Amino acid sequence: MRALLLGTLALLLPAPAFAAALEGEAQRQPINWVAIAMFVGFVGLTLWITKAAAARTRTASDFYTAGGGITGFQNGLAMAGDYMSAASFLGISAQIFTDGYDGLIYSTGFLVGWPILLFLMAERLRNLGRFTFADVASYRFAQPPVRSFAAVSTLLVVSFYLVAQMVGAGQLIKLLFGLPYAAAVVIVGGLMMLYVLFGGMRATTWVQIIKAVLLLGGASFMALMVLAQTGFSLETLFARAVDVRTQAALAHGESAVDAAASGRAIMAPGGFIKDPVSAISFGLALMLGTAGLPHILMRFFTVPDAKEARKSVLWATGWIGYFYILTFIIGFGAILLVGTNAAYLDAQGALRGGGNMAAIHLAHAIGGNAFLGFISAVAFATILAVVAGLTLSAASAVSHDLYATVFRHGQASSADELRVSRLTTLALGALAVLLGLVFEQQNVAFMVSLAFALAASGNFPVLILSLLWSGCTTRGAAWGGTIGLLTAFILTLLSPAVWTATFGLGAAPFPYSSAAIISVPAGFLAIWLISLADRSPRAALDKAGYPAQRVRAETGLGAFAASDH
């Protein structure tokens, strides 16, 4: 198998990169054949699902939304699967392993955005939209400006989100298969393209459902085994974690007083989020970004009606909340069982395989090679499924919003849309591989938080104001959303995470890791001011169209029905 994969790399990578791959191959770790068998089994199962789905994917509706025939329960599990990404499983547990209690800001922030979706958006989205969130955002506006903004925003958000998944996949396969990081990224990119090109939303949905069930089961077992080590007492778990960090500080030469302070620091704020401004900004991005993620919003169009859309969010919120409780226990369990075992650390005392591998090592610590193989396969499944969903949402933005509506003025055939969507998928696969190589050393949860900041600053203000404010206009939505999006994007590039950590350009011009505290208000304010100042004939039409939009949003009269069940 290794020979086959390296042969593939020789075809796909330039000579210098392939030479680096061979060098990494020479330094590989022993292969875990159990993990390989489970990987191959899962990939085989998902490819079979893709083949079956491809036979039923004939129209644009089938490709984008599975014909609208997914039930609320199924869609809730698929939503949870989309959301429980590599960032959630690998990134949050790794952040808690590194910084302790502070890492919980991810779990809290990622979860609290779901009530916004449930109470303000779920029903309206399903009643107004068909394939993408741009259908909703542009419902009563001129189509080209708003759809162009939505497509650009989708591509930016998806690009940052893809980075996290590719980095997680690369580090996972590098650790377990003994293959180079570049090999893993190429493999995931190739499989992602297969799922989306041939199976569309139907295949992606069922892969997500299977993955969600496996991930919830595996994480539950991990958390139970961790708690069994401490007599099922959270107080004991935390006390032992503090003691582990205290002893590690003593071993590094700190005084008893300083070592005790270092140990207690994992139960206090300030380890990861250093100041109140950063905490507020980070929280805003995570909370509001959820309601602006294109691949999550797209799932509201896969159910038959608004009632099933609400059910989807209720089920998803329950599964996701439960899962985030588990990641907290897993992170502290890794401090106890991984941080104290030299087998999981390199010569410098860092986690073997990279900083995102705390949960993977913990799986081996509590269940040996068999459970490590299972969790590794589930983690890989998590990455593949989320990457497929992200790619599908980006491809639909290009083919449906840009090509069919803006360039062809609604005259494109279903076959033309599908062709453009599949070409976009190929381009996104190549982009995902490139970004995965560039951002190799970043924490995957943090990279996702950057995507959330973009979604919270561009997509969310446009959606919420177009749905709830009669005074919103085409110019306000398109230009105001663009201002919020560009503010977030520029400040993200100037932040320490990208300017300093990724590009190595010295002190960052923008001192905070998340731009949301500036970019989210900028987006809302720009939409409001531009809409108020807009006195054009188009603005009058936009405002006059609000009552009809509200009737359809609240009642579902005239909403698109499912094409099959």
C-alpha positions as CSV (number, residue, x, y, z in Angstrom):
1,M,0.0,0.0,0.0
2,R,2.8,2.4,0.8
3,A,4.4,1.7,-2.5
4,L,1.1,2.5,-4.3
5,L,0.7,5.7,-2.4
6,L,4.2,6.9,-3.1
7,G,3.8,6.0,-6.7
8,T,0.8,8.2,-6.8
9,L,2.8,11.0,-5.2
10,A,5.5,10.7,-7.9
11,L,2.8,11.5,-10.5
12,L,1.2,14.3,-8.5
13,L,4.1,16.1,-6.9
14,P,7.0,18.0,-8.4
15,A,10.4,16.5,-8.1
16,P,11.6,18.5,-5.0
17,A,8.4,17.7,-3.2
18,F,8.6,14.0,-4.1
19,A,12.3,13.9,-2.9
20,A,11.1,15.3,0.4
21,A,8.4,12.6,0.5
22,L,11.0,9.9,0.1
23,E,13.1,11.5,2.8
24,G,10.1,11.4,5.1
25,E,9.5,7.8,4.1
26,A,13.0,6.8,5.2
27,Q,12.2,8.2,8.7
28,R,8.8,6.6,9.0
29,Q,7.3,5.1,12.2
30,P,6.3,1.4,12.3
31,I,3.0,0.9,10.5
32,N,-0.2,0.2,12.4
33,W,-1.9,-2.5,10.3
34,V,-5.1,-2.4,12.3
35,A,-5.5,1.3,11.5
36,I,-4.8,0.7,7.9
37,A,-7.4,-2.1,7.7
38,M,-10.0,0.2,9.3
39,F,-9.0,3.1,7.0
40,V,-9.4,0.9,3.9
41,G,-12.7,-0.5,5.2
42,F,-14.2,2.9,5.8
43,V,-12.9,4.3,2.5
44,G,-14.4,1.3,0.7
45,L,-17.7,1.7,2.4
46,T,-17.9,5.4,1.6
47,L,-16.9,4.8,-2.1
48,W,-19.7,2.2,-2.3
49,I,-22.1,4.9,-0.9
50,T,-20.9,7.3,-3.4
51,K,-21.4,4.8,-6.3
52,A,-25.0,4.2,-5.1
53,A,-25.7,7.9,-4.7
54,A,-24.3,8.6,-8.2
55,A,-26.9,6.4,-9.7
56,R,-29.6,8.6,-8.2
57,T,-28.0,12.0,-8.9
58,R,-29.5,13.2,-12.1
59,T,-30.6,16.8,-11.6
60,A,-29.1,19.9,-10.0
61,S,-31.5,19.4,-7.1
62,D,-30.2,15.9,-6.5
63,F,-26.6,17.1,-6.6
64,Y,-27.0,20.1,-4.4
65,T,-29.7,19.1,-1.9
66,A,-30.3,15.3,-2.3
67,G,-33.7,16.2,-3.8
68,G,-34.8,17.7,-0.5
69,G,-35.8,14.3,0.8
70,I,-33.7,13.9,3.9
71,T,-35.6,13.7,7.2
72,G,-35.1,16.0,10.1
73,F,-33.4,13.3,12.2
74,Q,-31.1,12.3,9.4
75,N,-30.2,15.9,8.6
76,G,-29.6,16.7,12.3
77,L,-27.0,13.9,12.4
78,A,-25.5,15.0,9.1
79,M,-25.4,18.6,10.4
80,A,-23.6,17.4,13.6
81,G,-21.3,15.4,11.4
82,D,-20.5,18.5,9.3
83,Y,-19.8,20.5,12.5
84,M,-17.9,17.9,14.4
85,S,-14.9,18.4,12.2
86,A,-11.2,17.8,12.6
87,A,-11.2,21.1,14.5
88,S,-13.7,19.8,17.0
89,F,-12.2,16.4,17.6
90,L,-8.5,16.9,17.1
91,G,-8.2,20.7,17.6
92,I,-10.2,21.3,20.7
93,S,-8.8,18.3,22.6
94,A,-5.3,19.4,21.6
95,Q,-6.0,23.0,22.8
96,I,-7.3,21.8,26.1
97,F,-4.2,19.4,26.4
98,T,-2.0,22.5,25.8
99,D,-3.8,25.3,27.7
100,G,-6.3,23.5,29.9
101,Y,-9.6,25.2,30.8
102,D,-9.0,28.0,28.4
103,G,-9.5,25.7,25.4
104,L,-13.2,25.3,26.5
105,I,-13.9,28.6,24.7
106,Y,-14.0,26.6,21.5
107,S,-16.6,24.2,22.8
108,T,-18.7,27.0,24.2
109,G,-18.4,29.3,21.2
110,F,-19.0,26.7,18.6
111,L,-22.2,25.5,20.4
112,V,-24.0,28.8,21.3
113,G,-24.5,29.8,17.7
114,W,-27.0,27.0,17.2
115,P,-29.9,28.7,19.1
116,I,-29.6,31.6,16.6
117,L,-30.1,29.2,13.8
118,L,-33.0,27.6,15.5
119,F,-35.0,30.6,16.6
120,L,-34.1,33.2,13.9
121,M,-33.2,31.4,10.7
122,A,-34.0,27.7,10.3
123,E,-37.6,28.1,9.2
124,R,-37.0,31.2,7.1
125,L,-34.0,29.6,5.3
126,R,-35.9,26.5,4.3
127,N,-39.0,28.5,3.1
128,L,-37.0,31.0,1.0
129,G,-34.0,29.1,-0.3
130,R,-33.5,26.3,-2.8
131,F,-29.8,25.4,-3.2
132,T,-27.5,27.9,-1.4
133,F,-27.8,30.6,1.2
134,A,-27.5,33.2,-1.6
135,D,-31.0,32.2,-2.7
136,V,-32.2,33.5,0.7
137,A,-29.9,36.6,0.9
138,S,-30.8,37.8,-2.6
139,Y,-34.5,36.8,-2.4
140,R,-35.9,40.4,-2.9
141,F,-32.8,42.0,-4.2
142,A,-31.1,42.4,-7.6
143,Q,-29.5,39.1,-8.2
144,P,-26.0,39.7,-9.6
145,P,-24.5,42.0,-6.8
146,V,-25.7,39.9,-3.9
147,R,-24.9,36.5,-5.4
148,S,-21.5,37.7,-6.5
149,F,-20.8,38.8,-2.9
150,A,-22.2,35.5,-1.6
151,A,-20.0,33.4,-3.9
152,V,-16.8,35.3,-3.0
153,S,-17.6,35.0,0.7
154,T,-18.3,31.3,0.4
155,L,-15.0,30.7,-1.4
156,L,-13.0,32.6,1.3
157,V,-14.8,30.9,4.2
158,V,-14.4,27.5,2.7
159,S,-10.8,28.0,1.9
160,F,-9.9,28.7,5.5
161,Y,-12.1,25.9,6.8
162,L,-10.4,23.5,4.3
163,V,-7.0,24.3,5.7
164,A,-7.9,22.9,9.1
165,Q,-9.2,19.7,7.6
166,M,-6.2,19.1,5.4
167,V,-3.7,19.9,8.2
168,G,-5.5,17.4,10.5
169,A,-5.5,14.7,7.8
170,G,-1.9,15.3,7.0
171,Q,-0.7,15.0,10.6
172,L,-2.9,11.9,11.2
173,I,-1.7,9.9,8.3
174,K,1.9,11.0,8.8
175,L,1.7,9.7,12.3
176,L,0.0,6.4,11.6
177,F,1.0,5.3,8.1
178,G,4.6,6.4,8.2
179,L,3.9,8.4,5.1
180,P,5.0,12.0,4.5
181,Y,2.7,14.9,5.3
182,A,2.4,15.8,1.6
183,A,1.2,12.3,0.8
184,A,-1.6,12.5,3.2
185,V,-2.8,15.9,1.9
186,V,-2.8,14.6,-1.7
187,I,-4.7,11.4,-0.7
188,V,-7.4,13.4,1.1
189,G,-7.7,15.9,-1.7
190,G,-8.2,13.0,-4.2
191,L,-10.8,11.2,-2.2
192,M,-12.7,14.4,-1.5
193,M,-13.0,15.0,-5.2
194,L,-14.3,11.5,-5.8
195,Y,-17.1,11.9,-3.2
196,V,-18.3,15.3,-4.5
197,L,-17.8,14.7,-8.3
198,F,-19.9,11.5,-8.4
199,G,-22.1,11.4,-5.3
200,G,-23.1,15.0,-4.6
201,M,-25.1,15.9,-1.5
202,R,-26.8,12.5,-1.1
203,A,-23.4,10.7,-0.8
204,T,-22.0,13.5,1.4
205,T,-25.1,13.3,3.7
206,W,-24.8,9.5,4.3
207,V,-21.1,9.7,4.8
208,Q,-21.7,12.4,7.4
209,I,-24.4,10.3,9.2
210,I,-22.2,7.2,9.4
211,K,-19.2,9.3,10.6
212,A,-21.3,11.1,13.2
213,V,-22.5,7.8,14.8
214,L,-18.9,6.4,14.8
215,L,-17.4,9.6,16.2
216,L,-20.0,9.9,19.0
217,G,-19.6,6.3,19.9
218,G,-15.8,6.4,19.9
219,A,-15.6,9.7,21.8
220,S,-18.0,8.4,24.4
221,F,-15.9,5.3,25.0
222,M,-12.8,7.5,25.3
223,A,-14.4,9.8,27.9
224,L,-15.7,6.8,29.9
225,M,-12.3,5.2,30.0
226,V,-10.7,8.5,31.1
227,L,-13.2,8.9,33.9
228,A,-12.7,5.3,34.9
229,Q,-9.1,6.2,35.6
230,T,-10.3,8.8,38.2
231,G,-13.2,6.9,39.8
232,F,-15.7,8.8,37.6
233,S,-14.9,12.0,39.4
234,L,-14.3,15.2,37.5
235,E,-12.7,16.8,40.5
236,T,-10.2,14.0,40.7
237,L,-9.5,14.4,37.0
238,F,-8.8,18.1,37.3
239,A,-6.7,17.6,40.4
240,R,-4.5,15.0,38.8
241,A,-4.1,17.1,35.7
242,V,-2.9,20.0,37.8
243,D,-0.5,17.7,39.6
244,V,0.9,16.4,36.3
245,R,1.6,19.9,35.1
246,T,3.1,20.9,38.4
247,Q,5.5,17.9,38.3
248,A,6.4,18.7,34.7
249,A,7.3,22.3,35.7
250,L,9.4,21.0,38.6
251,A,11.3,18.7,36.1
252,H,12.1,21.7,34.0
253,G,13.8,23.4,36.9
254,E,11.1,25.8,38.1
255,S,10.9,26.5,41.8
256,A,8.2,24.9,43.9
257,V,6.1,28.1,44.0
258,D,6.4,28.7,40.3
259,A,5.7,25.1,39.5
260,A,2.5,25.1,41.6
261,A,1.4,28.2,39.8
262,S,2.1,26.6,36.4
263,G,0.0,23.6,37.4
264,R,-2.9,25.7,38.6
265,A,-2.8,27.7,35.4
266,I,-4.5,25.0,33.4
267,M,-7.7,25.6,35.4
268,A,-7.6,29.4,34.9
269,P,-8.1,31.8,32.0
270,G,-5.1,33.4,30.2
271,G,-3.3,30.3,28.9
272,F,-4.7,30.6,25.4
273,I,-6.8,33.8,25.4
274,K,-4.6,36.5,26.9
275,D,-6.9,39.5,27.3
276,P,-10.6,40.5,27.5
277,V,-10.7,42.0,24.0
278,S,-9.4,38.8,22.4
279,A,-11.9,36.8,24.4
280,I,-14.9,38.9,23.2
281,S,-13.6,38.9,19.7
282,F,-13.0,35.2,19.6
283,G,-16.5,34.5,21.2
284,L,-18.2,36.7,18.6
285,A,-16.5,34.9,15.7
286,L,-17.4,31.5,17.0
287,M,-21.0,32.3,18.0
288,L,-22.1,34.3,15.0
289,G,-19.9,32.5,12.5
290,T,-22.0,29.3,12.9
291,A,-25.0,31.1,11.4
292,G,-22.9,32.1,8.4
293,L,-21.2,28.9,7.4
294,P,-22.1,28.0,3.8
295,H,-21.9,24.2,4.2
296,I,-24.1,24.3,7.3
297,L,-26.7,26.7,5.8
298,M,-26.9,24.5,2.7
299,R,-28.2,21.7,4.8
300,F,-31.5,23.4,5.4
301,F,-32.4,22.8,1.8
302,T,-32.0,19.1,2.0
303,V,-35.2,18.6,4.1
304,P,-38.8,18.6,2.8
305,D,-40.2,21.5,4.8
306,A,-39.6,24.1,7.6
307,K,-40.8,21.7,10.3
308,E,-38.1,19.2,9.4
309,A,-35.6,22.1,9.3
310,R,-36.4,22.9,12.9
311,K,-36.0,19.3,13.8
312,S,-32.6,19.2,12.1
313,V,-31.3,22.0,14.3
314,L,-32.7,20.5,17.5
315,W,-31.1,17.2,16.9
316,A,-27.9,18.7,15.7
317,T,-27.7,20.9,18.8
318,G,-28.2,18.0,21.1
319,W,-25.5,15.8,19.5
320,I,-23.0,18.6,19.2
321,G,-23.5,19.8,22.8
322,Y,-22.9,16.2,24.0
323,F,-19.8,15.8,21.9
324,Y,-18.2,19.0,23.2
325,I,-18.6,17.8,26.8
326,L,-16.7,14.7,25.7
327,T,-13.9,16.7,24.1
328,F,-13.3,18.5,27.4
329,I,-12.9,15.2,29.2
330,I,-10.7,13.9,26.4
331,G,-8.4,16.9,26.6
332,F,-7.8,16.6,30.3
333,G,-7.5,12.8,30.0
334,A,-4.7,13.4,27.5
335,I,-2.9,15.5,30.1
336,L,-3.0,12.5,32.5
337,L,-2.3,9.6,30.1
338,V,-0.4,11.2,27.1
339,G,1.6,14.0,28.7
340,T,3.2,11.6,31.2
341,N,4.2,8.9,28.7
342,A,7.4,9.4,26.9
343,A,6.3,7.0,24.1
344,Y,4.0,9.8,22.8
345,L,6.5,12.6,23.0
346,D,9.5,13.4,20.8
347,A,13.0,14.4,21.9
348,Q,11.9,17.9,22.7
349,G,8.9,16.8,24.8
350,A,6.3,17.8,22.2
351,L,3.6,15.5,21.0
352,R,4.8,13.0,18.4
353,G,3.1,13.6,15.1
354,G,2.2,17.2,15.8
355,G,0.3,19.3,18.3
356,N,-3.1,18.1,17.0
357,M,-2.6,14.5,17.9
358,A,-3.5,14.5,21.6
359,A,-6.8,12.6,21.1
360,I,-5.1,10.0,18.8
361,H,-2.4,9.2,21.3
362,L,-5.0,9.0,24.1
363,A,-6.9,6.4,22.0
364,H,-3.8,4.2,22.0
365,A,-3.2,4.8,25.7
366,I,-6.6,3.5,26.7
367,G,-7.4,0.9,24.0
368,G,-4.1,-0.2,22.4
369,N,-3.6,-0.6,18.6
370,A,-7.2,-1.8,18.0
371,F,-8.9,1.3,19.4
372,L,-6.2,3.5,18.0
373,G,-7.1,2.1,14.6
374,F,-10.8,2.7,15.1
375,I,-10.3,6.3,16.3
376,S,-7.9,7.0,13.6
377,A,-10.3,5.7,10.9
378,V,-13.1,7.8,12.5
379,A,-10.9,10.9,12.6
380,F,-10.0,10.3,8.9
381,A,-13.7,9.8,8.1
382,T,-14.4,13.1,10.0
383,I,-12.0,15.0,7.8
384,L,-13.1,13.4,4.5
385,A,-16.8,14.0,5.2
386,V,-16.3,17.6,6.2
387,V,-14.0,18.4,3.3
388,A,-16.6,16.9,0.9
389,G,-19.4,19.1,2.4
390,L,-17.2,22.2,2.2
391,T,-16.3,21.5,-1.4
392,L,-19.9,20.9,-2.4
393,S,-20.9,24.3,-0.9
394,A,-18.1,26.1,-2.7
395,A,-18.8,24.3,-6.0
396,S,-22.5,25.2,-5.7
397,A,-21.7,28.9,-5.1
398,V,-19.6,29.0,-8.3
399,S,-22.0,27.0,-10.5
400,H,-25.4,28.1,-9.1
401,D,-24.8,31.6,-7.9
402,L,-22.1,32.9,-10.3
403,Y,-22.4,30.8,-13.5
404,A,-26.1,30.0,-13.7
405,T,-27.6,33.2,-12.1
406,V,-25.0,36.0,-12.7
407,F,-23.3,35.0,-16.0
408,R,-26.2,33.1,-17.6
409,H,-29.0,35.1,-16.1
410,G,-30.9,32.0,-15.0
411,Q,-30.8,30.4,-18.5
412,A,-28.3,27.7,-17.7
413,S,-29.4,24.1,-17.9
414,S,-29.1,21.6,-15.1
415,A,-26.4,19.7,-17.0
416,D,-24.4,22.9,-17.5
417,E,-24.6,23.7,-13.8
418,L,-23.4,20.2,-12.9
419,R,-20.5,20.4,-15.3
420,V,-19.3,23.8,-13.9
421,S,-19.8,22.4,-10.4
422,R,-17.6,19.4,-11.1
423,L,-14.9,21.6,-12.7
424,T,-14.9,23.8,-9.6
425,T,-14.5,20.7,-7.4
426,L,-11.3,19.8,-9.2
427,A,-9.9,23.3,-8.8
428,L,-10.9,23.3,-5.1
429,G,-9.2,20.0,-4.6
430,A,-5.9,21.4,-5.9
431,L,-6.3,24.6,-3.7
432,A,-7.0,22.5,-0.6
433,V,-3.8,20.5,-1.1
434,L,-1.8,23.7,-1.6
435,L,-3.2,25.3,1.5
436,G,-2.7,22.2,3.6
437,L,1.0,22.3,2.7
438,V,1.4,26.0,3.6
439,F,-0.4,25.9,7.0
440,E,1.1,22.6,8.2
441,Q,2.0,23.8,11.7
442,Q,-1.2,25.6,12.7
443,N,-3.7,24.3,15.3
444,V,-6.7,23.1,13.3
445,A,-9.3,24.5,15.7
446,F,-7.7,27.9,15.5
447,M,-7.7,27.8,11.7
448,V,-11.4,27.1,11.7
449,S,-11.9,30.0,14.0
450,L,-10.5,32.3,11.3
451,A,-13.2,30.9,8.9
452,F,-15.8,31.6,11.5
453,A,-14.6,35.2,11.8
454,L,-15.1,35.7,8.0
455,A,-18.6,34.0,8.1
456,A,-19.6,36.2,11.1
457,S,-18.5,39.4,9.4
458,G,-19.9,38.9,5.9
459,N,-22.5,36.2,5.6
460,F,-24.2,36.6,8.9
461,P,-25.0,40.4,8.8
462,V,-26.3,40.1,5.2
463,L,-28.5,37.1,6.1
464,I,-29.9,38.4,9.3
465,L,-30.7,42.0,8.0
466,S,-32.1,40.8,4.7
467,L,-34.4,38.4,6.7
468,L,-35.5,40.8,9.5
469,W,-35.1,44.4,8.3
470,S,-37.4,45.8,5.7
471,G,-35.0,48.7,5.1
472,C,-32.2,46.6,3.7
473,T,-31.4,47.2,0.1
474,T,-29.3,45.5,-2.7
475,R,-26.5,48.1,-2.3
476,G,-26.5,47.7,1.5
477,A,-26.4,43.9,1.4
478,A,-23.8,43.7,-1.4
479,W,-21.4,46.5,-0.4
480,G,-22.0,46.3,3.4
481,G,-21.4,42.5,3.4
482,T,-18.3,43.0,1.3
483,I,-16.9,45.7,3.7
484,G,-17.4,43.3,6.7
485,L,-15.9,40.4,4.8
486,L,-12.8,42.4,3.6
487,T,-12.3,43.9,7.0
488,A,-12.2,40.4,8.5
489,F,-10.0,39.0,5.8
490,I,-7.4,41.9,5.9
491,L,-7.2,41.9,9.7
492,T,-6.8,38.1,9.7
493,L,-3.9,38.4,7.3
494,L,-2.4,41.1,9.6
495,S,-3.0,39.1,12.8
496,P,-0.3,37.2,14.7
497,A,-1.7,33.8,13.6
498,V,-1.0,34.5,9.9
499,W,1.4,37.4,9.7
500,T,3.8,36.1,12.4
501,A,3.1,32.3,12.9
502,T,2.6,31.3,9.2
503,F,4.5,33.9,7.1
504,G,7.2,34.7,9.7
505,L,7.1,38.5,9.0
506,G,7.7,39.7,12.5
507,A,5.4,41.5,14.8
508,A,1.8,41.6,13.5
509,P,0.3,45.0,12.6
510,F,-3.1,43.8,14.1
511,P,-2.5,42.6,17.7
512,Y,-5.5,40.3,18.2
513,S,-5.9,36.8,16.8
514,S,-9.5,37.3,15.9
515,A,-10.8,40.2,13.9
516,A,-14.5,39.8,14.7
517,I,-14.7,42.5,17.4
518,I,-14.0,45.1,14.6
519,S,-15.2,43.3,11.4
520,V,-18.7,42.1,12.7
521,P,-19.8,45.6,13.7
522,A,-18.2,47.0,10.5
523,G,-20.4,44.6,8.5
524,F,-23.7,45.5,10.3
525,L,-22.9,49.2,10.3
526,A,-22.0,49.3,6.6
527,I,-25.2,47.5,5.6
528,W,-27.3,49.9,7.7
529,L,-25.7,53.1,6.6
530,I,-25.5,52.2,2.9
531,S,-29.2,51.0,2.9
532,L,-30.3,54.2,4.7
533,A,-28.4,56.4,2.1
534,D,-29.7,54.4,-0.9
535,R,-32.4,56.4,-2.7
536,S,-32.3,54.6,-6.0
537,P,-35.3,53.1,-7.8
538,R,-33.9,49.6,-7.0
539,A,-33.9,50.4,-3.3
540,A,-37.6,51.3,-3.4
541,L,-38.3,47.9,-5.1
542,D,-36.2,46.1,-2.4
543,K,-38.1,47.7,0.5
544,A,-41.5,47.1,-1.2
545,G,-40.7,43.4,-1.6
546,Y,-40.2,42.8,2.1
547,P,-43.9,42.0,3.0
548,A,-44.1,39.3,0.3
549,Q,-40.8,37.9,1.5
550,R,-42.0,37.8,5.1
551,V,-45.2,36.0,4.2
552,R,-43.3,33.2,2.4
553,A,-40.6,33.1,5.1
554,E,-43.2,32.7,7.9
555,T,-45.8,30.5,6.2
556,G,-43.8,28.6,3.5
557,L,-46.4,29.4,0.8
558,G,-44.6,29.0,-2.5
559,A,-41.6,27.3,-1.0
560,F,-39.8,24.7,-3.1
561,A,-40.9,21.2,-2.4
562,A,-38.8,18.1,-2.3
563,S,-38.2,16.4,-5.6
564,D,-38.2,12.9,-4.1
565,H,-38.7,11.2,-0.8
